[in-house]
């Protein structure tokens, strides 16, 4: 069974697009996790400063 050249081209384009999309998603996920680490650090510092000033912080449930 031999596939038509148009079908092979379509499958090739879909495969390349899928690989490109997966690479972009992996890059964005890496950036988001880096940003999350920075935000968590900032929140911890601000929480510590507020506790030193006498504020009581209640823990919020994680979403």
C-alpha positions in Angstrom: 0.0 0.0 0.0 1.5 3.3 -1.1 0.4 6.6 0.3 -0.3 9.6 -1.9 2.4 12.4 -1.8 -0.1 14.9 -0.5 -1.0 12.6 2.4 2.7 12.2 3.2 3.3 15.9 3.1 0.3 16.5 5.4 1.6 13.9 7.9 5.1 15.5 7.7 3.7 19.0 8.4 1.5 17.7 11.3 4.5 15.9 12.8 6.8 18.9 12.6 4.1 21.2 14.0 3.5 18.8 16.9 7.2 18.7 17.7 7.5 22.5 17.5 4.4 22.8 19.8 5.8 20.4 22.3 9.1 22.2 22.4 7.4 25.6 22.9 5.2 24.1 25.7 8.3 22.7 27.5 10.1 26.1 27.2 7.0 28.0 28.6 6.6 25.5 31.4 10.2 26.0 32.4 9.7 29.7 32.4 6.5 29.5 34.5 8.2 27.3 37.1 11.1 29.8 37.3 8.7 32.6 37.9 6.8 30.5 40.5 10.0 30.0 42.5 10.7 33.8 42.5 7.1 34.5 43.6 7.3 31.9 46.4 10.5 33.5 47.6 9.1 37.0 47.6 6.0 35.8 49.5 8.1 34.1 52.1 10.2 37.2 52.7 7.1 39.5 52.9 5.5 37.0 55.3 8.6 37.0 57.5 8.7 40.8 57.6 5.0 41.0 58.5 5.4 38.4 61.3 8.4 40.5 62.7 6.1 43.5 62.7 3.5 41.6 64.8 1.0 40.6 62.2 -0.6 37.1 62.5 -0.9 35.4 59.2 -3.4 32.7 58.8 -2.5 30.0 56.3 -4.8 29.9 53.3 -5.8 26.7 51.6 -3.9 26.0 48.4 -6.0 26.2 45.2 
